[in-house]
Amino acid sequence: MKTVAVVLAAGSGSRMKTKVKKQYLEVNGKPLIYYALNVFEYSFIDEVVLVVSPGDVDFVQRDIVDKFGFKKVTAIVEGGKQRYHSVCIGLNAASADADYAFIHDGARPFVNMAMLNRLLDAVKSHRACVAAMPVKDTIKIADENGFSSQTPNRDRVWMIQTPQVFDYSLIRELYNKLIDEEDEILSKGINITDDAMVVETFSDVKVKLVEGSYSNIKITTPEDIPAALAIMGE
């Protein structure tokens, strides 16, 4: 069995409102991207493909991968315009004989071994799974004018996280299909926002929801930094 992690760090981080891209911001003395990479480095993951912003490859190699001794990072590649472009590039840069692909947002520093093990067990049985947690709040669906139009059953609503994990040959094939048919998909108003949607759109494989963690937050805005520091303090 061979596993690869595609770690996404190609975002601009505009909502963080800092000159430094959020994935390189120091949090508790280390760049944000360090934390996810460190978990994968000491896990069962065999190789890591790191997808970064155009022009950042040399910096990331020198100041993150080499500096912190991440031996499992086998490739650092430049991402594309949209998240799904970056994922496709990362998957195609992985070893062709991989069995499972763990796709993870580098701005989620709190992935952990227990979560990875649950996802590995699930992907072996279901071919496609994602880290997720049930919502705690009541959710409202808004109409086009901003009025509440629907209240879904809270017991059936989950917050989707990463890692999202798939049979490697399946997800690579479907992502390449997405890129080939991108214009048609966009013309239909389909907005691909996560990896599970690629499977849901282009195959009949069902995606299993697997317990992640309420601490598995994504660092996106300045308000998320104190929350991350509090979790680290725990």
Residue pairs with C-beta under 8 A, 6 or more apart in sequence:
1 99
1 100
2 46
2 47
2 95
2 97
2 98
2 99
2 100
3 44
3 45
3 46
3 47
3 98
3 99
3 100
3 101
3 102
3 120
4 45
4 46
4 47
4 48
4 49
4 94
4 95
4 98
4 100
4 101
4 102
4 168
5 40
5 45
5 47
5 48
5 49
5 101
5 102
5 103
5 104
5 163
6 48
6 49
6 51
6 87
6 90
6 91
6 94
6 101
6 102
6 103
6 104
7 33
7 36
7 37
7 40
7 48
7 49
7 50
7 51
7 90
7 104
7 105
7 106
8 51
8 79
8 83
8 86
8 87
8 90
8 103
8 104
8 105
8 106
9 23
9 33
9 50
9 51
9 52
9 53
9 60
9 106
9 107
10 51
10 52
10 53
10 78
10 79
10 80
10 86
11 21
11 22
11 23
11 53
11 83
11 107
12 21
12 53
13 21
13 22
13 23
13 25
13 107
15 220
15 221
16 22
16 25
16 219
16 220
16 221
16 222
17 221
17 222
18 25
18 222
21 53
21 56
22 32
22 107
22 219
22 220
23 31
23 32
23 33
23 52
23 106
23 107
24 31
24 32
24 33
24 64
25 31
25 32
25 219
25 225
26 32
27 35
27 109
27 219
27 225
27 228
27 229
27 232
28 228
28 229
28 232
30 68
31 63
31 64
32 106
32 107
32 109
32 219
33 50
33 60
33 64
33 106
33 107
34 64
34 68
34 109
35 109
35 110
36 104
36 106
36 108
36 109
36 111
37 48
37 50
37 64
37 65
37 68
37 70
37 73
37 106
38 68
38 70
39 111
39 112
39 113
39 116
40 48
40 72
40 102
40 104
40 111
41 48
41 70
41 71
41 72
43 113
43 116
44 116
44 120
45 72
45 102
45 116
46 72
46 98
47 72
47 73
47 74
47 94
47 95
47 98
48 70
48 72
48 73
48 74
49 73
49 74
49 75
49 76
49 77
49 90
49 91
49 93
49 94
50 60
50 65
50 73
50 75
50 76
50 77
50 106
51 76
51 77
51 78
51 79
51 86
51 87
51 89
51 90
52 60
52 76
52 77
52 78
52 79
53 78
53 79
54 78
54 79
55 78
56 78
57 76
57 77
57 78
60 76
61 76
64 70
65 73
65 76
74 95
75 93
75 94
77 89
77 90
77 93
78 89
79 85
79 86
79 89
79 90
80 86
80 88
80 89
82 192
83 192
83 193
84 175
84 178
84 179
84 192
84 198
85 179
87 103
87 175
87 195
88 175
88 176
88 178
88 179
90 103
91 101
91 103
91 168
91 171
91 172
91 175
92 172
92 176
94 101
94 168
94 172
98 168
99 167
99 168
100 120
100 123
100 124
100 165
100 166
100 167
100 168
101 165
101 166
101 167
101 168
101 171
101 172
102 116
102 119
102 163
102 164
102 165
103 162
103 163
103 164
103 165
103 166
103 171
103 195
104 111
104 162
104 163
104 164
105 162
105 218
107 218
107 219
107 220
108 161
108 162
108 216
108 217
108 218
108 219
109 219
109 228
110 213
110 215
110 216
110 217
110 228
110 231
111 131
111 162
111 163
111 216
112 213
115 131
115 163
115 211
115 212
115 213
115 216
116 163
118 210
118 211
119 129
119 131
119 163
119 165
119 210
120 165
122 129
122 165
122 208
122 210
123 129
123 165
123 166
123 167
125 208
126 205
126 206
126 207
126 208
127 166
127 167
127 170
127 205
128 165
128 166
128 167
128 170
128 171
128 196
128 199
128 205
128 206
128 207
128 208
129 164
129 165
129 166
129 207
129 208
129 209
129 210
130 160
130 161
130 162
130 163
130 164
130 165
130 194
130 195
130 196
130 207
130 208
130 209
130 210
131 160
131 161
131 162
131 163
131 164
131 210
131 211
131 212
131 213
131 216
132 158
132 159
132 160
132 161
132 209
132 210
132 211
132 212
133 158
133 159
133 161
133 211
133 212
133 213
133 214
133 216
134 154
134 155
134 157
134 158
134 159
135 154
135 157
135 158
135 159
137 154
138 151
138 154
139 151
139 152
139 154
139 157
140 148
140 149
140 150
140 151
141 148
141 149
141 150
141 151
141 152
142 148
142 149
143 149
158 209
160 194
160 196
161 212
161 213
161 216
161 218
162 194
162 195
164 194
164 195
164 196
166 195
166 199
170 199
170 203
170 205
171 195
171 198
171 199
174 198
174 199
174 202
174 203
175 198
177 202
178 185
178 192
178 198
178 201
178 202
185 192
185 201
190 201
192 198
192 201
196 207
199 205
199 207
200 207
215 231
215 234
217 224
217 227
217 228
217 231
218 224
219 225
219 228
